[in-house]
Amino acid sequence: MDLSARIRSKHAAELNELRQEVSRSSQGEPIHSGRRHHRLGPTPSIENENINVTIVVETVEWGWFAPGPAPAGTCVTVSVAAHRRDSGVQASLSLTECDSWLRALLPGPWMTHAYRCCCSTGSANAGIVSYRLFLDAFHKPTPKPAEVLAEGCQPLQLL
């Protein structure tokens, strides 16, 4: 069984709840305008029993990233953070496990438009891997709009 299938099997309820929260908040309801945060974890790493994984999902309208007018849509940022279970100190998690958590969270077709963000540098971010997904006004995944600044994001399928 691949890693994302193991994660889905072990954490199906939590992943479904997080997916539903994100889906509701990115539907563009006026009552939910602005930034919205959702969280899963801490939960044990699949590869290393001494590490806990926390996933934070932020949804925000495309306009937050654009220097000028932007079309209607939502940017979903998924951050996978790792901390030592015993001390809470930030730890590293393999990109394979991070990617697998993302695959377990996002529905299959959405993964074709997922981006890994390499825009954070420095030791403070060593234990965090971030991804972005852009949803159009109809809540469908789409390539990164030209109006949205995200230079450090690379399509996950090409990495």
N, C-alpha and C positions, 0 to 999 in steps of 0.2 A: 504494500500500500504506500503510495507516495505521501510526502510530508503534509501537503495541503489536505489530502483526504483524511489523514490521521487527526489533523487539527479540527476539521469539520466534524468528524466522528466524536471527538472528545468534548468539543465546545459548541455543539450545534445550537443549543438554546441561547447561549450568550451571543453568538454570532448573528443569529436570526433577530434577536432583540435589537442589537446594534444596527443591523441593516435596516430594520423597520424605522428606527429613530432617525437615521440619516435620510432615508427615503422621504419620510414625512417633512423633515426640515428643509430639504432641498426642492420641495415641490413649488416653492415660490409663494407660499401663502403670505399675505401682507402682515399678518400677526407675527410672523417669524422672520421679519427682515433683519438684516445685519448678520453678525457672526454667531454661529451656533456650535457648541462643543458637545461631543458625546465620548464616552469612555468605556473601555472594556479592560478589566484587570485591576490589580495585578493577578496574573495567572502563571502557572509554571511553564517554562520553556519546554518544548518537545525534545530538543536535542541535549539540554543541559539542566539537570535537576537542581543545580545551585543558582539558577538564574530565573527571575520572574520577568514576564513580558507584560507591558501595558500598551494598549492601543488607544490613541486619541484621534478622533475624527472631527475635523472642523469643516463646516460648510459656510461659504460666503459667496455673494454675488460677484460676477466677473468684473463689475465696475470697481471693486476694491483694488484690483491689480492693474487697471488700465489708466494711463496718464490722461486720457480724454474719454470721449463717449465710447461705450462698449455695448455690444448686443446683449439681450437678455440671456442669462444662463447662470449656472452655479459651478463653482470650483469646490471640489471635495478634496481635502488634504488628509491623508492617513499617515500618522506618525507611529512607528513601532519603536518603543523604548525598552531597554533591558537594564535591569538592576540586580545586583547580587542579593540573593534571598536573605542571607544572614545579616548583612550590613546596610543594605539599601544603596550602596555605592553603585554608580553607573557602570555598566559592563557592556561588552561587545557581544553581539549576536550575529551569527553568520547571515550573509545576504540571502542564502538559500532559505533559511528559516523565515527571515523577514518577508521575502517574496511569497513564501508559502502561506503566511498569515494573511497577506493581501489577497491571494487567490482564494483562500477559504472564506474571506469576508465578501468579496465582490462577485456578483454573478458572472459566469463565463464570458458572455459577449462584452461585458464592460472592460474586461482585461485587455482587449485589443487597443484600447485608448488610455491605458494606464501609463504614467510617467514616473520614473524614479528621479527624485530631486537631489542634486549634488551641490546645492547652493550654500549649505552650512559648512563652515570650516572651523577648525580648532578643537581642542580637547573637550570643551564643554558639550559638544555635540557628537562625540565619538560613539555613544551608545544609542543614538537615535537615527533611524532611517525613515525618510519621508517620501511619500508618493502623492501624485496629484491625478485627479480624474476631472475632466471638464464635461459638464452636462448642458445641453442646449435648453432653450425655453420650453421644450416638450419633455424634458427630463431624460433625454437620450444621450448616451456617450458620444463625444465628438472629439476630433483632434483639437489641440490647443488653438484657440482663436488668435489671429495675428495681433489683435488689440491688447491681448493680455501678456504682461511681462512675466516671463518664467524662463530666463536664459539657462538656468542650471538644470532644467528638467529634460531628461532623455526618455524616449519611448521605451517602456520596459520590454516589449517584444523584440527590440533590436539589441538589447544588452546581453 
